[in-house]
Amino acid sequence: MPSAFPPALTLGPFARAAGRVVLPGSKSISNRTLLLAALADGTTTLEHVLDADDTARMHDALSALGVAIERGAAPGRCVVHGGGPRFAVRSATLALGNAGTAFRPLTAALATMGGDYRLAGVPRMHERPIGDLVDALRALGCDVRYAGATGYPPLDIGTSGGAAGGTIDIRGDVSSQFLSALLMALPLARDADAKATTVRVTTPLISRPYVAITTRLMARFGVDVESRDDATFRVPAGSRYKSPGTLVVEGDASSASYFLAAGVLGGGPVRVEGVGRGSIQGDVRFADVLAAQGADVRFGDDWIEAAPGAPFAGGTIDCDLIPDAAMTLAITALTARAPTRLTGIGSWRVKETDRIAAMATELAKLGARVEAGPDWLVVHPLPVPAAAAIDTYDDHRIAMCFALVSLLGTPVTINDPVCVRKTFPGFFDAFLQVAGKGGRG
């Protein structure tokens, strides 16, 4: 498709999908490493950083805070000149769009170091809860105030900062980003050179693999988070970020899900490059789910390939460890032998839109029978979906997963396709490269 996005984009029907896709950099890794590099001693060269709206929000915010970031000659290369545990600019207003991976970590970092800051976003960001993180930061001694509705952005941050030591409680059942943000901020607290701080998760932790991404990246920057059990995390005394020199960002495992599913639905094989069996991203497990459902899935060190195998089995799939990639399963479920029940998806309610409600509404437009609950979705098989125009709710993942409908024997129209700029601006170009292999049906 052309780079200039039309108001609506009609895809297919396509008879086949096959080929290879080089994945863009992981959003989760890109924004974490940009922030950690900015807070580290020394200069860090980041390779394969995602170039999309969410990372642009982090880049712009760090620049406004006085961090020098150079764009390298190679695409995706950023050279970040770290300034240690304090930003040079101590007063700023930051506009962070709807980028949760920028808003939550920057909130924690700025509140812990202290200053005069306001953090705001688009209206949807102001509907996404942040109270659990604010409560934990206040327990650390930080001055964080709500500039609008209690429990939600925008936020005002004061000069007091936070102090290391003791135990901080935080809930884990709304968003794992709260825990990740708090852990990344703790080395910035007063007395962190002399005192350890323990974080205790008081409710079941959802999306645990994203916290593992955080702690593994913190280790790359010289801070080893100790965890004696699933609910306790300790940042040792003397923790301080140091540049690792060069760090290569993995391809985005969540984005891989659309192309792996295309390889199964469209005859394949489709190979994604940039992520493999050794990935630190939890969404790489999506490939294992495809295999368990019947697909022919193969792995390499830096690639995954999918093609049809047995018909999809359906049944109950626990998606707690793959919350973003799980949306793709709502589409593959249309081809299953039995109804598919997706569980562990309560976090969908507080994402870019209420994804449980949105997916149920848009699947129904295809003629699918769908049942929805607080943290689950049931999709019944639908051999021949109806042609439909899909509303995307300014949610990139809805646009990308519904593109797969074009491989099910019917055209599909994606309204407002520009929303994919949030994490994968070139998605439709990449999709058409693999879906066009067999021409139109």
C-alpha positions in Angstrom: 0.0 0.0 0.0 1.2 3.6 -0.5 3.0 5.2 2.4 0.2 7.8 2.7 -2.5 6.0 4.5 -6.1 6.2 3.0 -9.1 6.6 5.3 -9.9 2.9 4.7 -8.0 0.0 3.2 -9.6 -3.0 1.6 -7.6 -6.2 1.6 -8.1 -9.4 -0.4 -9.4 -11.9 -0.6 -6.0 -13.5 -1.0 -5.5 -17.1 -2.0 -2.1 -17.6 -0.3 0.5 -16.1 2.0 4.1 -17.0 1.8 7.6 -15.5 2.1 9.7 -13.7 4.7 9.3 -10.6 6.8 12.1 -8.8 8.6 10.5 -7.6 11.8 10.7 -4.0 13.2 12.4 -3.6 16.6 10.5 -4.5 19.7 8.6 -1.6 21.1 9.0 -2.9 24.7 12.7 -3.3 24.4 13.2 -0.1 22.4 11.6 2.2 24.9 13.1 0.5 27.9 16.6 0.7 26.4 16.2 4.3 25.4 15.4 5.2 29.0 18.0 3.0 30.6 20.7 4.4 28.2 19.7 7.9 29.1 20.0 7.2 32.8 23.3 5.3 32.4 26.9 6.5 32.8 28.5 6.6 29.4 27.4 6.5 25.8 25.3 3.6 24.4 24.8 2.7 20.8 21.4 1.0 20.2 20.8 -0.9 17.0 17.5 -1.8 15.4 15.4 0.6 17.6 11.8 0.7 16.5 10.9 3.8 14.5 7.2 4.4 15.3 4.9 6.7 17.2 5.5 5.1 20.7 9.3 5.3 20.5 9.1 8.8 19.1 7.2 9.9 22.2 10.0 8.5 24.4 12.7 10.0 22.1 11.1 13.4 22.2 10.6 13.3 26.0 14.2 12.4 26.6 15.4 15.1 24.3 13.2 17.6 26.2 14.8 16.4 29.4 18.3 17.3 28.1 19.4 13.9 26.9 21.6 14.0 23.7 20.4 11.4 21.2 21.9 11.1 17.8 20.3 9.2 14.9 22.9 6.9 13.3 23.5 6.5 9.6 22.0 3.0 9.7 18.2 2.7 10.1 17.3 2.1 13.7 20.6 3.2 15.2 20.6 5.6 18.1 23.6 6.9 20.0 22.4 7.9 23.5 24.7 10.0 25.7 23.7 9.0 29.2 23.8 11.6 32.0 23.6 9.3 35.0 20.8 9.2 37.5 19.5 12.8 37.0 18.2 14.6 33.9 19.7 18.0 33.1 16.3 19.6 32.7 14.5 19.8 36.0 11.2 21.4 34.8 9.2 20.3 31.8 5.8 19.4 30.4 5.8 16.2 28.4 3.2 15.1 25.9 3.4 11.3 25.7 0.4 10.4 23.4 -1.0 7.0 24.2 2.4 5.4 24.7 2.1 3.3 27.9 5.7 2.1 27.6 6.8 5.8 27.7 4.3 7.2 30.2 4.6 4.7 33.0 8.5 4.4 33.2 9.0 8.2 32.8 6.4 8.8 35.6 8.4 6.5 37.9 11.8 7.9 36.9 10.9 11.6 37.2 9.0 11.1 40.4 11.9 9.2 42.0 14.5 11.7 41.0 12.2 14.7 41.7 11.7 17.9 39.8 8.9 20.0 38.4 7.2 18.0 35.7 3.8 17.5 34.1 3.0 14.3 32.2 0.0 14.2 29.9 -1.3 12.2 26.9 -4.1 11.9 24.5 -7.7 11.5 25.9 -7.4 7.6 25.9 -4.3 7.7 28.0 -6.2 9.8 30.5 -8.6 6.9 30.8 -5.9 4.3 31.4 -5.4 3.7 35.1 -2.1 4.6 36.8 -3.2 4.7 40.5 -1.3 1.5 41.5 2.0 3.0 40.3 1.3 6.4 41.9 0.5 4.7 45.3 3.8 2.8 45.2 5.7 6.0 44.3 4.1 7.9 47.1 5.1 5.1 49.5 8.7 5.8 48.3 8.2 9.4 49.3 7.6 10.8 45.9 5.4 13.8 45.3 2.9 12.8 42.6 -0.4 14.5 42.1 -3.4 14.0 39.8 -4.0 16.9 37.5 -7.4 15.4 36.5 -9.4 12.4 37.8 -8.0 10.5 40.7 -6.2 7.4 39.6 -5.6 8.6 36.0 -3.2 10.9 34.1 -2.4 13.7 33.6 0.1 13.9 36.5 2.1 16.6 38.2 5.4 15.7 39.8 7.1 17.6 42.6 10.7 18.1 43.8 10.8 15.7 46.8 11.9 12.6 45.0 12.0 9.1 46.5 14.2 7.5 49.1 15.6 4.0 48.9 15.3 1.4 51.6 12.5 -0.7 53.1 9.8 -2.6 51.3 7.3 -1.1 48.8 4.0 -2.8 47.9 2.5 -2.7 44.5 -0.4 -4.5 42.8 0.3 -6.7 39.8 -3.1 -7.5 38.5 -3.8 -4.4 36.3 -0.6 -3.8 34.3 2.9 -5.3 34.6 4.2 -1.9 33.4 3.7 -0.5 36.9 6.1 -3.0 38.4 8.6 -2.6 35.5 8.5 1.2 35.9 9.1 1.1 39.6 12.0 -1.3 39.3 13.7 0.8 36.6 13.3 3.9 38.8 14.7 2.5 42.1 18.4 3.0 41.3 17.6 6.7 41.0 16.3 7.1 44.6 18.1 8.9 47.3 20.5 6.7 49.3 20.3 4.0 46.6 24.1 3.8 46.9 23.8 2.6 50.5 20.3 1.0 50.8 18.6 -1.8 49.1 14.8 -1.6 48.3 12.5 -4.5 48.1 9.3 -4.5 46.0 6.5 -6.8 47.0 3.8 -7.7 44.5 0.5 -8.0 46.5 -1.8 -9.5 43.9 -1.2 -12.0 41.1 1.2 -10.6 38.5 -0.2 -10.5 35.0 2.0 -10.4 31.9 5.0 -11.6 33.9 7.3 -12.0 30.8 7.3 -8.2 30.3 8.8 -7.9 33.8 11.4 -10.4 32.8 12.3 -8.2 29.8 12.7 -5.3 32.3 15.0 -7.1 34.7 17.1 -8.7 31.9 17.7 -5.3 30.3 18.5 -3.7 33.7 21.1 -6.4 34.1 22.6 -5.4 30.7 23.0 -1.9 32.1 24.6 -3.2 35.3 21.7 -3.5 37.8 20.9 -7.0 38.9 17.4 -7.3 40.4 17.2 -10.1 42.9 14.0 -12.2 43.1 13.7 -14.9 45.7 10.2 -15.8 44.7 7.5 -14.8 42.1 6.3 -11.8 44.3 9.4 -10.3 45.6 12.0 -8.2 43.8 15.1 -6.5 45.4 17.2 -3.8 43.9 20.6 -4.0 45.8 22.4 -1.1 47.4 24.9 0.5 45.1 22.9 -0.1 42.0 23.7 2.4 39.2 23.2 2.1 35.5 26.3 1.8 33.3 26.4 1.7 29.5 26.8 -1.8 28.0 28.4 -0.1 24.9 26.2 -1.5 22.2 22.9 -3.2 22.4 20.9 -4.8 19.6 17.1 -4.6 19.9 15.3 -7.8 19.0 12.6 -7.9 16.4 9.1 -7.4 17.8 7.6 -10.8 18.9 4.0 -9.3 19.1 4.2 -8.2 15.5 5.5 -11.6 14.5 2.2 -13.1 15.5 0.3 -11.7 12.5 2.7 -13.1 10.0 3.1 -16.5 11.7 -0.7 -16.7 11.6 -0.7 -15.7 8.0 1.6 -18.5 7.2 -0.9 -21.0 8.7 -4.1 -19.4 7.3 -2.6 -18.7 3.9 -0.8 -21.9 3.2 2.7 -20.6 3.9 5.3 -21.0 4.8 5.9 -17.5 6.2 9.2 -16.8 8.0 9.8 -13.9 10.4 13.3 -12.8 11.0 14.7 -10.9 14.0 13.3 -13.1 16.7 13.9 -16.7 17.5 13.8 -19.4 20.2 16.2 -17.5 22.5 14.1 -14.3 22.6 13.6 -12.5 25.9 10.1 -11.5 24.8 7.2 -13.5 26.2 5.2 -13.2 23.0 7.5 -15.6 21.3 5.4 -18.2 23.1 2.7 -17.4 20.5 4.5 -19.7 18.2 4.2 -22.5 20.7 0.5 -21.9 21.0 0.2 -22.1 17.2 2.0 -25.5 17.3 -0.2 -26.8 20.1 -3.2 -25.8 18.0 -1.9 -27.9 15.1 0.3 -25.6 13.0 3.7 -26.6 11.6 6.1 -24.3 13.4 9.9 -24.3 13.1 12.5 -22.2 15.0 16.0 -20.9 14.4 18.3 -18.7 16.4 16.9 -15.6 14.7 13.8 -16.7 12.9 10.5 -18.5 13.2 8.5 -20.1 10.4 4.9 -21.3 10.3 2.8 -23.3 7.8 -0.4 -25.3 8.0 -0.4 -28.6 9.9 -3.5 -30.1 11.4 -6.7 -28.0 11.6 -6.7 -25.7 14.6 -8.0 -27.6 17.7 -9.7 -24.7 19.5 -10.5 -25.2 23.2 -9.2 -23.1 26.1 -6.0 -21.1 25.7 -4.5 -19.3 28.7 -3.1 -16.1 27.3 -1.7 -14.6 30.5 1.9 -14.8 29.2 1.1 -13.5 25.6 -1.5 -10.8 26.2 -0.7 -8.7 23.0 -0.2 -11.7 20.6 -3.3 -13.3 22.0 -5.5 -10.9 19.9 -4.3 -12.8 16.8 -5.8 -16.0 18.2 -9.2 -14.4 18.1 -8.9 -14.4 14.3 -7.4 -17.9 13.9 -10.2 -19.2 16.1 -12.6 -18.6 13.2 -11.0 -21.6 11.5 -10.8 -24.0 14.5 -12.7 -27.3 14.8 -14.3 -26.2 18.1 -14.9 -22.9 20.0 -11.8 -21.2 21.3 -11.9 -19.7 24.8 -9.1 -17.1 25.4 -8.5 -16.6 29.1 -6.1 -14.4 31.1 -6.8 -11.3 29.0 -8.2 -8.9 31.6 -5.4 -6.4 30.7 -7.1 -6.0 27.3 -9.7 -3.8 29.1 -7.1 -1.0 29.9 -5.1 -1.0 26.6 -5.3 1.4 23.7 -9.0 0.7 23.8 -11.2 -1.9 25.7 -9.9 -4.7 23.5 -12.3 -7.3 24.7 -15.3 -5.2 23.8 -13.8 -4.1 20.6 -12.9 -7.5 19.4 -16.3 -8.9 20.2 -18.0 -6.1 18.3 -15.8 -6.4 15.2 -15.9 -10.2 15.1 -19.7 -10.0 15.2 -19.5 -7.9 12.0 -18.0 -10.9 10.3 -21.0 -13.0 11.4 -19.1 -14.7 14.2 -20.7 -15.8 17.4 -18.8 -14.3 20.3 -19.1 -14.4 24.0 -17.2 -12.0 26.3 -16.5 -11.7 30.0 -14.3 -9.6 32.3 -11.1 -11.4 31.4 -12.1 -13.9 28.7 -13.4 -14.2 25.1 -15.1 -17.1 23.3 -15.0 -17.2 19.5 -17.0 -19.9 17.7 -15.8 -21.3 14.3 -17.0 -19.4 11.2 -16.1 -21.2 8.0 -16.9 -18.3 5.7 -16.8 -14.8 7.3 -18.9 -12.0 5.9 -17.2 -9.1 4.2 -17.1 -6.2 6.7 -15.6 -2.8 7.4 -13.6 -3.1 10.7 -13.4 -0.1 13.0 -10.0 0.1 14.7 -10.6 2.4 17.7 -7.2 4.0 17.1 -5.7 0.6 18.1 -2.8 -0.7 16.0 -3.3 -4.3 17.1 -7.0 -4.4 16.0 -6.0 -3.2 12.5 -3.2 -5.7 12.2 -5.0 -8.8 13.4 -8.1 -8.2 11.3 -6.0 -7.9 8.2 -5.8 -11.7 8.5 -9.4 -12.0 7.6 -8.4 -11.4 4.0 -6.9 -14.9 4.0 -10.2 -16.5 4.9 -11.9 -16.2 1.5 -13.4 -12.8 1.9 -12.3 -9.2 1.5 -12.0 -7.0 4.6 -11.9 -3.3 4.9 -9.7 -1.7 7.7 -10.9 1.7 8.7 -8.3 4.3 9.8 -5.3 2.1 8.9 -2.9 4.9 9.9 -3.2 3.6 13.6 -0.5 1.1 12.8 2.0 3.9 13.0 2.0 3.4 16.8 4.3 0.4 16.5 4.6 -0.9 12.9 4.3 1.9 10.3 5.2 -0.5 7.5 2.8 -3.3 8.5 0.5 -3.2 5.4 3.4 -3.1 3.0 4.9 -6.2 4.7 1.6 -7.9 4.8 0.9 -7.3 1.1 4.4 -8.7 0.3 3.5 -12.1 1.8 -0.2 -12.1 1.1 0.2 -11.2 -2.5 2.3 -14.3 -3.3 -0.7 -16.3 -4.4 -2.6 -13.5 -5.9 -6.3 -12.7 -5.2 -8.8 -15.5 -5.0 
